[in-house]
């Protein structure tokens, strides 16, 4: 009886082993068949009119077409884009905040007002009304007040200060420092000076001097070297 029970158990185990072997062989055959159907090489080209990336909520986050690439936030609002001639950025409210084109880069505030630009010919900063306040070019740097009047400037050969009327009041150059009154008359100079002797009308150049002038341009005090 024990021998018969053992034989029956061995037969059952043998049947299970055969079934398991058939199952494994079938799975392997399916894998080989799928591998044969799916191409193993990377395709040489993929043709499409556009591509989209959608997040888990179904919101389109990225689109790419023949004319542009656009990135959107989780609310579907475009936040950055690239066209053939420009790149742009927008805030969470959809307001354009920055542009980059071939001619330069522009920054805008939340109201759409230009606040800063950088171009091939210079850089500029603008106030909340769009008025230029600082402009830097290859030849000079200028500062403007809220009325658009130049108040300070620096060029290749001098630095100047101007009053509210645009009149130069102070200047510093390689030749020295000069102060001017509201009418543009020289009132003081430190550095090189050219003085005229009244009796002979001769002009003398002094490389180092301190000179004070009256409103008519006459010397009232001097210290010459």
C-alpha positions as CSV (number, residue, x, y, z in Angstrom):
1,X,0.0,0.0,0.0
2,X,2.8,2.4,0.8
3,X,4.5,1.6,-2.5
4,X,1.2,2.3,-4.4
5,X,0.7,5.6,-2.6
6,X,4.3,6.7,-3.4
7,X,3.8,5.7,-7.0
8,X,0.6,7.8,-7.3
9,X,2.3,10.8,-5.7
10,X,5.2,10.5,-8.1
11,X,2.8,10.3,-11.0
12,X,1.0,13.4,-9.8
13,X,4.2,15.3,-9.3
14,X,5.4,14.2,-12.7
15,X,2.2,15.5,-14.3
16,X,2.7,18.9,-12.5
17,X,6.2,19.1,-13.7
18,X,5.2,18.4,-17.3
19,X,2.5,21.1,-17.0
20,X,4.9,23.6,-15.6
21,X,7.5,22.7,-18.3
22,X,4.9,23.2,-21.0
23,X,3.9,26.6,-19.5
24,X,7.5,27.8,-19.3
25,X,8.1,26.7,-22.9
26,X,5.0,28.5,-24.0
27,X,6.1,31.7,-22.3
28,X,9.5,31.5,-23.9
29,X,8.0,30.9,-27.3
30,X,5.8,34.0,-26.8
31,X,8.8,36.1,-25.8
32,X,10.7,35.0,-28.9
33,X,7.6,35.7,-31.1
34,X,7.2,39.2,-29.7
35,X,10.9,39.9,-30.1
36,X,10.7,38.8,-33.7
37,X,7.7,41.1,-34.4
38,X,9.1,44.2,-32.7
39,X,12.0,45.8,-34.6
40,X,15.3,45.9,-32.6
41,X,16.9,48.7,-34.5
42,X,16.2,52.4,-33.9
43,X,14.1,53.9,-36.8
44,X,16.0,56.2,-39.1
45,X,13.3,58.8,-39.0
46,X,10.0,59.7,-37.3
47,X,7.6,61.9,-39.2
48,X,5.0,63.9,-37.3
49,X,3.3,67.3,-37.5
50,X,3.7,67.8,-33.7
51,X,4.3,66.3,-30.3
52,X,2.5,66.9,-27.0
53,X,3.4,65.9,-23.4
54,X,0.4,65.5,-21.1
55,X,0.7,65.2,-17.3
56,X,-1.3,62.9,-15.0
57,X,-4.2,65.2,-14.9
58,X,-4.5,65.4,-18.7
59,X,-3.1,68.9,-19.0
60,X,-0.9,69.6,-22.0
61,X,2.4,70.7,-20.6
62,X,4.7,70.8,-23.7
63,X,3.9,71.1,-27.3
64,X,6.4,71.0,-30.2
65,X,5.5,71.8,-33.8
66,X,7.2,73.0,-36.9
67,X,6.9,76.6,-35.8
68,X,7.4,76.6,-32.0
69,X,8.0,74.8,-28.7
70,X,5.8,75.9,-25.8
71,X,6.0,74.9,-22.1
72,X,2.8,75.3,-20.0
73,X,2.3,75.1,-16.2
74,X,-0.1,72.8,-14.4
75,X,-2.9,75.2,-15.2
76,X,-2.3,75.0,-18.9
77,X,-0.9,78.6,-19.1
78,X,2.1,79.1,-21.4
79,X,5.1,80.0,-19.4
80,X,8.0,79.7,-21.9
81,X,8.1,79.5,-25.6
82,X,10.6,79.4,-28.5
83,X,10.0,80.5,-32.0
84,X,12.4,80.7,-34.9
85,X,13.1,84.4,-34.2
86,X,12.5,84.7,-30.4
87,X,12.4,83.2,-27.0
88,X,9.8,84.4,-24.4
89,X,8.9,83.9,-20.7
90,X,5.6,84.7,-19.0
91,X,4.6,84.8,-15.3
92,X,1.8,82.8,-13.6
93,X,-0.7,85.4,-14.7
94,X,0.1,85.0,-18.3
95,X,1.9,88.4,-18.6
96,X,5.0,88.4,-20.8
97,X,8.0,89.2,-18.7
98,X,11.0,88.7,-20.9
99,X,11.8,88.5,-24.6
100,X,15.0,87.5,-26.4
101,X,15.3,88.3,-30.1
102,X,18.1,88.8,-32.5
103,X,18.3,92.5,-31.7
104,X,18.4,92.1,-27.9
105,X,16.8,91.1,-24.7
106,X,13.9,92.9,-23.1
107,X,12.5,92.6,-19.5
108,X,9.0,93.8,-18.7
109,X,7.2,94.2,-15.4
110,X,3.8,92.8,-14.5
111,X,2.1,95.7,-16.2
112,X,3.8,95.1,-19.5
113,X,6.1,98.1,-19.2
114,X,9.7,97.8,-20.5
115,X,12.0,98.0,-17.5
116,X,15.4,96.8,-18.9
117,X,16.8,96.2,-22.3
118,X,20.1,94.8,-23.6
119,X,20.8,95.1,-27.3
120,X,23.8,95.1,-29.6
121,X,24.2,98.9,-29.2
122,X,23.8,99.2,-25.5
123,X,21.9,98.6,-22.3
124,X,19.0,100.6,-20.7
125,X,17.0,100.7,-17.5
126,X,13.5,102.2,-17.4
127,X,11.3,103.3,-14.5
128,X,7.7,102.2,-13.9
129,X,6.5,104.8,-16.5
130,X,8.8,103.5,-19.2
131,X,11.0,106.5,-19.0
132,X,14.8,105.8,-19.4
133,X,16.8,106.3,-16.2
134,X,20.1,104.7,-17.1
135,X,21.5,104.1,-20.6
136,X,24.9,102.6,-21.3
137,X,26.4,102.5,-24.8
138,X,29.8,101.8,-26.2
139,X,30.7,105.5,-26.1
140,X,29.0,106.7,-22.8
141,X,26.8,106.0,-19.7
142,X,24.0,108.5,-18.9
143,X,21.7,108.8,-15.9
144,X,18.3,110.6,-16.3
145,X,15.9,111.9,-13.8
146,X,12.1,111.2,-13.7
147,X,11.6,114.1,-16.3
148,X,14.0,112.5,-18.8
149,X,16.7,115.1,-18.2
150,X,20.3,114.0,-18.2
151,X,21.8,114.4,-14.7
152,X,25.1,112.6,-15.0
153,X,27.2,111.2,-17.8
154,X,30.4,109.4,-18.3
155,X,32.2,109.2,-21.6
156,X,35.5,108.1,-22.9
157,X,37.2,111.3,-21.9
158,X,35.2,112.9,-19.1
159,X,32.6,112.5,-16.3
160,X,29.9,115.2,-16.0
161,X,27.1,116.3,-13.7
162,X,24.1,118.3,-14.9
163,X,21.3,120.2,-13.1
164,X,17.6,119.9,-13.5
165,X,17.7,122.1,-16.6
166,X,20.3,119.9,-18.3
167,X,23.1,122.5,-17.8
168,X,26.6,121.0,-17.0
169,X,27.6,122.0,-13.5
170,X,30.7,119.8,-12.9
171,X,33.1,118.0,-15.1
172,X,36.1,115.7,-14.5
173,X,38.5,114.9,-17.3
174,X,42.1,114.1,-17.9
175,X,42.9,117.8,-17.7
176,X,41.3,118.3,-14.3
177,X,38.1,119.2,-12.5
178,X,35.8,122.1,-13.4
179,X,32.7,123.6,-11.7
180,X,30.2,125.7,-13.7
181,X,27.3,128.0,-12.6
182,X,23.7,127.8,-13.7
183,X,24.6,129.8,-16.8
184,X,27.3,127.4,-17.9
185,X,30.2,129.8,-16.9
186,X,33.4,128.3,-15.5
187,X,33.6,129.3,-11.8
188,X,36.4,127.0,-10.6
189,X,39.0,124.8,-12.0
190,X,41.5,122.3,-10.5
191,X,44.1,121.0,-12.8
192,X,45.4,122.3,-16.2
193,X,44.4,125.9,-16.9
194,X,45.0,128.4,-19.7
195,X,45.1,132.0,-18.4
196,X,45.3,135.2,-20.4
197,X,47.5,138.1,-19.2
198,X,45.3,141.3,-19.6
199,X,48.2,143.6,-20.3
200,X,49.7,141.6,-23.0
201,X,46.8,139.4,-24.0
202,X,49.1,136.4,-23.9
203,X,47.8,133.0,-23.1
204,X,49.8,130.8,-20.7
205,X,49.2,127.1,-20.1
206,X,49.6,125.9,-16.5
207,X,49.6,122.0,-16.2
208,X,48.6,122.3,-12.5
209,X,46.6,125.1,-11.0
210,X,43.7,126.1,-8.8
211,X,41.7,129.0,-10.3
212,X,38.5,130.8,-9.2
213,X,36.5,132.9,-11.7
214,X,33.7,135.5,-11.4
215,X,30.5,135.5,-13.4
216,X,32.3,137.3,-16.3
217,X,35.1,134.8,-16.5
218,X,37.7,137.0,-14.8
219,X,40.2,135.3,-12.5
220,X,39.6,136.3,-8.8
221,X,42.0,133.9,-7.2
222,X,44.7,131.5,-8.4
223,X,47.4,129.2,-7.2
224,X,49.7,128.3,-10.1
225,X,52.5,125.8,-10.4
